[in-house]
Each structure stands twice: as C-alpha cells, then as structure tokens.
Amino acid sequence: MGDMKSILNQEDRVGSKVVYAEIKKFKECVEYCELQEMKSSGYFYIWSNKQDSQARVLSRIDRVFIKNDWVHKLPAAKVHYMPAEEYDHSPAIIQWEGDGGPKKKMFRYYNKWSMDSSFMSRVDGSWSQQIQGSKMYQVIGKLNRLKKVLNKLNKDRFSKVGKKEENSMKRLMECHEKIQKEPKNERLSKEEKELTKEYIYWKEAKVKYLQQRSKVQWLKYGDTNTRYFHFLIKAKRIATRVFTIQNIHEETVQMTEEVAKAFQEFYMNLLGTD
C-alpha cells in the first residue's frame, strides 16, 4: 500500500493528459503479481497538486493491493480515503472487522447443469406442473419451484466438481500405469476409454464453472492456472458487496443487517408500501 507513483487506469487522473504507455508497465506488474485492489470508499482522487483552476491536477496514485491470502482471511476488509485537508495526499484507513457477510446465498444458474442428461426432463417436469393464481403469481411460483429442482441437481451431480475432476484424473493415470505393464489387456483398454470420457466430462464441468464465476477469458491464461481464477472469484465477490452505505436518515451504517435495512427503507420510501 502507499504512493505507487503511477496511475492504473485512464480515468485515474484529471487535469493532465493520460498516455497509455505510462500505465502499461504498472498494469502488467499488477496482473503478473495477481494483485487485486482492495474495495474502497470515500474520495476517489487521492492526490492533488493543490494548484488553482486550470492548473489543478487530481489523480489516484495511492492504492492498497491485496492477494489471495488476504481475500480468504479478511473478506470484509476495505480502505476508506479521507479528505486531504492541508496535505496533497489523502489519508487512508483500513478496516477489516465485519459481521461475517451475507447469511443467505443468492441463487445462480450454472451452465454446467445443462451437461447432465436429466437436465431437460427435470426442467420440463417442474415447469409443466400447474399453479393456481394470477399469471405473475404462477410465474414466480414456477421459478421458485424450479430453483429447488436445480439446486438439488447441483447437490446430486455437481457438488465438489473440482474434487470429482481430480479423482477422475487420478483413476485415469492409474489405468495408464496398468496399461504400461499389460499393453495388450483388452479390459484395461475399454476401461481407459471410459475413464477418459469421465475425466473430460468433469474437466469441462469445472471449466464451465470457473469461467462463469470469474468472467475472465479462460483461454487467455490457460486452463491450468486455476489458483488465479479462484482468487478472481473471491475478489469479485468482495468487490460487488456493499459494506458501508448512508441511509435515508443520513446515517452511515456498516453491519450487514443495517445495510439491508437501509436499502429496504430507501425503496419503501421511493415506491411506497402498498
């Protein structure tokens, strides 16, 4: 953390022209070291040359970077940039205490589910069951029921998909070792084909899962760099969480329940309760 002497993105400076060449090496360094900027609040521009009018330059050159271990151990950590007052740099306060984050998991559809042979029959079977009520009530009811069906499919077939891919590869390697000793064994030859098919299936399921969770072009980095993708998944989850918000009473709240209540109060005030 500290003054990096360089900006990272085009929008990180105003008042002076930004040339991509000046940020290229810094950006490459951050990517090479697998760093992620800590979630922040407060002031965006953290440095000022303190000049008047047209000569004033504001930039974001102070940063706090984190790696995978930090994301895993302190998921609620964030940095808050304060007013600079008479100084050219804004002071930064790092907070890492939290209440454990959201309690309820949001439903997500995963592309890997469609690989299962029973996928369509499960979806059709659930959706075709009638529900009484208005059209909107029927749609919501069917979606809620389908969510349970898909969650069960995930639990039955795709839980711990990484472990299943690892075990299938291990069985395939063991079969290869046996074939080295008995190259003419027909039973081992058939077993190899089945194990290869199984390994490819679970590898594809794992790739689909990681691609969707990270939203990064997998082939750009290679499908063996799974540690980097797991890091991006955790970092993205943290980046999209709201740790601090100002409610309608202009009070700053931080606890998960208080943040949720602030959102609820805002929309109830906006839309009404009827």
C-alpha positions in Angstrom: 0.0 0.0 0.0 1.1 3.6 -0.5 2.1 6.0 -3.2 2.6 4.0 -6.4 3.9 7.0 -8.4 1.7 5.9 -11.3 -2.0 5.7 -12.2 -3.5 2.3 -13.2 -6.4 3.4 -15.4 -7.2 6.1 -17.9 -9.9 7.6 -15.6 -7.5 7.9 -12.6 -6.3 11.4 -13.4 -8.0 14.7 -14.4 -6.3 18.0 -15.3 -3.4 16.3 -17.2 -3.4 14.1 -20.3 -3.1 10.4 -19.7 -0.9 8.4 -22.1 -1.4 4.6 -22.1 2.3 4.0 -22.3 2.8 5.5 -18.8 0.3 3.0 -17.2 1.2 -0.1 -19.3 4.1 -1.4 -17.1 2.2 -0.8 -13.9 -0.8 -2.6 -15.2 1.3 -5.5 -16.4 3.0 -5.7 -13.0 -0.3 -5.9 -11.1 -1.6 -8.6 -13.4 1.7 -10.6 -13.2 1.7 -10.5 -9.4 -2.0 -11.5 -9.3 -2.9 -8.4 -7.3 -6.4 -7.0 -6.7 -7.2 -3.5 -5.4 -8.9 -3.6 -2.0 -12.5 -2.4 -2.0 -12.6 1.3 -1.2 -14.9 4.1 -0.1 -14.6 7.8 0.4 -12.6 10.0 -2.0 -11.7 8.7 -5.5 -8.9 11.2 -6.3 -6.4 10.8 -3.6 -3.7 13.2 -4.6 -3.8 16.9 -5.7 -1.1 19.3 -6.8 -3.0 22.0 -4.9 -2.9 24.4 -7.8 -5.7 26.8 -8.8 -8.3 26.5 -11.6 -6.9 25.2 -14.9 -3.6 24.2 -13.4 -5.1 21.8 -10.9 -4.4 18.1 -11.3 -6.2 15.3 -9.4 -5.1 11.7 -9.5 -5.5 8.3 -7.9 -1.9 7.2 -7.3 -2.3 5.9 -3.7 -3.6 2.3 -3.6 -4.0 -0.7 -1.4 -3.4 -4.0 -3.1 -4.2 -7.5 -1.8 -3.5 -11.1 -2.7 -5.4 -14.3 -2.4 -4.5 -15.0 1.3 -5.8 -11.6 2.3 -9.1 -12.1 0.4 -9.5 -15.5 2.1 -8.7 -14.5 5.6 -10.2 -11.0 5.7 -13.1 -10.9 3.2 -14.7 -7.8 4.8 -11.6 -5.7 4.6 -11.9 -2.2 2.9 -10.0 1.0 2.8 -11.6 4.4 3.3 -9.9 7.5 1.8 -10.4 10.6 4.0 -10.3 14.3 3.0 -6.7 15.5 2.4 -7.2 18.8 4.4 -3.9 20.8 4.0 -1.9 17.9 2.6 -1.5 16.8 -1.0 -2.3 13.1 -0.2 -5.5 11.8 1.4 -5.0 9.6 4.5 -6.3 6.1 4.2 -7.9 4.0 6.9 -8.1 0.2 6.5 -10.9 -1.6 8.2 -11.1 -5.4 8.4 -13.6 -6.2 11.1 -17.0 -7.4 9.9 -20.0 -9.5 10.9 -19.3 -12.4 8.6 -21.0 -11.1 5.5 -24.4 -12.0 4.0 -26.1 -15.0 5.5 -28.3 -16.0 2.6 -26.9 -17.2 -0.7 -28.3 -15.8 -3.8 -29.5 -18.3 -6.5 -27.3 -18.6 -9.5 -27.8 -20.6 -12.7 -24.7 -22.5 -13.8 -24.0 -23.6 -17.3 -22.5 -26.9 -16.1 -26.0 -28.1 -15.2 -27.0 -28.4 -18.8 -24.3 -31.1 -19.3 -26.4 -33.6 -17.3 -28.6 -35.9 -19.3 -31.5 -35.4 -16.9 -31.4 -31.6 -17.1 -34.2 -31.0 -19.6 -36.5 -33.6 -18.2 -36.1 -32.1 -14.7 -36.8 -28.6 -16.0 -39.8 -29.7 -18.1 -41.2 -31.8 -15.3 -41.1 -28.9 -12.9 -42.3 -26.2 -15.2 -45.3 -28.3 -16.6 -46.8 -28.6 -13.1 -49.7 -26.1 -12.8 -50.0 -23.5 -10.1 -53.3 -21.7 -9.3 -53.4 -17.9 -9.2 -52.6 -14.8 -11.3 -50.2 -15.1 -14.2 -47.5 -13.3 -12.3 -48.1 -15.5 -9.2 -47.8 -18.6 -11.5 -44.5 -17.5 -13.0 -43.0 -16.6 -9.6 -44.2 -19.9 -8.1 -42.8 -21.9 -11.0 -39.4 -20.1 -10.8 -39.2 -20.8 -7.1 -40.0 -24.5 -7.6 -37.5 -24.8 -10.5 -34.9 -23.2 -8.3 -35.2 -26.0 -5.8 -35.1 -28.6 -8.6 -31.8 -27.1 -10.0 -30.3 -26.8 -6.5 -31.0 -30.5 -6.0 -29.4 -31.3 -9.3 -26.3 -29.4 -8.3 -26.2 -31.2 -5.0 -26.7 -34.6 -6.5 -24.4 -34.3 -9.5 -22.1 -31.2 -9.4 -21.2 -30.6 -5.8 -17.4 -30.5 -5.3 -16.9 -30.6 -9.1 -13.2 -29.8 -8.7 -12.7 -32.9 -6.5 -14.5 -35.1 -9.0 -12.3 -33.8 -11.8 -9.2 -34.5 -9.6 -10.4 -38.1 -8.7 -11.3 -38.9 -12.3 -7.8 -37.9 -13.5 -6.2 -40.0 -10.7 -8.2 -43.1 -11.8 -7.2 -42.4 -15.4 -3.5 -42.1 -14.5 -3.7 -45.4 -12.5 -5.2 -47.1 -15.6 -2.4 -45.8 -17.8 0.2 -47.3 -15.4 -1.5 -50.7 -15.6 -1.6 -50.5 -19.4 2.2 -49.9 -19.3 2.5 -53.3 -17.7 -0.2 -55.0 -19.7 -0.4 -53.2 -23.1 -2.5 -56.0 -24.7 -5.1 -56.2 -22.0 -8.5 -55.6 -23.6 -10.3 -55.0 -20.4 -7.8 -52.2 -19.5 -8.3 -50.7 -23.0 -12.0 -50.4 -22.5 -11.6 -49.1 -19.0 -9.2 -46.4 -20.3 -11.8 -45.2 -22.8 -14.5 -44.9 -20.1 -12.2 -43.2 -17.7 -11.0 -40.7 -20.4 -14.6 -39.9 -21.2 -15.4 -39.4 -17.5 -12.3 -37.2 -17.0 -13.2 -35.0 -20.0 -16.7 -34.6 -18.7 -15.7 -33.4 -15.2 -12.9 -31.2 -16.6 -15.4 -29.5 -18.9 -17.8 -29.0 -15.9 -15.1 -27.5 -13.9 -14.0 -25.2 -16.7 -17.6 -24.0 -17.2 -18.0 -23.3 -13.5 -14.7 -21.3 -13.2 -15.3 -19.4 -16.5 -18.8 -18.3 -15.3 -17.7 -17.4 -11.8 -14.6 -15.4 -12.8 -16.0 -13.8 -16.1 -12.4 -13.9 -17.5 -11.4 -15.3 -20.9 -10.1 -18.7 -19.8 -8.0 -19.4 -22.8 -6.1 -16.1 -22.4 -4.4 -17.5 -19.3 -4.6 -21.3 -19.8 -6.8 -23.8 -18.1 -4.2 -24.9 -15.7 -4.0 -21.7 -13.8 -6.9 -22.5 -11.5 -5.4 -20.7 -8.4 -5.6 -17.4 -10.2 -9.3 -18.0 -11.2 -10.2 -18.9 -7.6 -8.6 -15.7 -6.5 -10.6 -13.6 -9.1 -13.8 -15.3 -8.0 -13.2 -14.3 -4.3 -12.1 -10.8 -5.2 -15.1 -10.2 -7.5 -17.5 -11.4 -4.8 -16.0 -8.9 -2.4 -16.0 -6.1 -4.9 -19.7 -6.4 -5.5 -20.7 -6.4 -1.8 -21.9 -3.3 -0.1 -20.0 -2.8 3.2 -21.0 0.8 4.0 -23.9 2.9 3.0 -25.7 6.1 4.1 -29.4 5.6 4.9 -32.3 7.9 4.4 -31.6 9.5 7.8 -28.1 10.4 6.5 -26.5 8.0 8.9 -23.6 5.8 7.8 -24.2 2.1 8.6 -21.8 -0.8 8.2 -23.3 -4.0 9.6 -24.9 -6.4 7.1 -28.4 -6.2 8.7 -28.2 -2.4 8.8 -27.1 -2.1 5.2 -30.0 -4.4 4.1 -32.4 -2.3 6.2 -31.1 0.9 4.6 -31.9 -0.5 1.1 -35.3 -1.6 2.2 -36.2 1.8 3.8 -35.0 3.6 0.7 -37.2 1.7 -1.7 -40.2 1.7 0.6 -39.8 5.5 0.8 -39.4 5.6 -3.0 -42.2 3.2 -4.1 -44.5 3.2 -1.0 -45.7 0.2 1.0 -49.0 -0.6 -0.9 
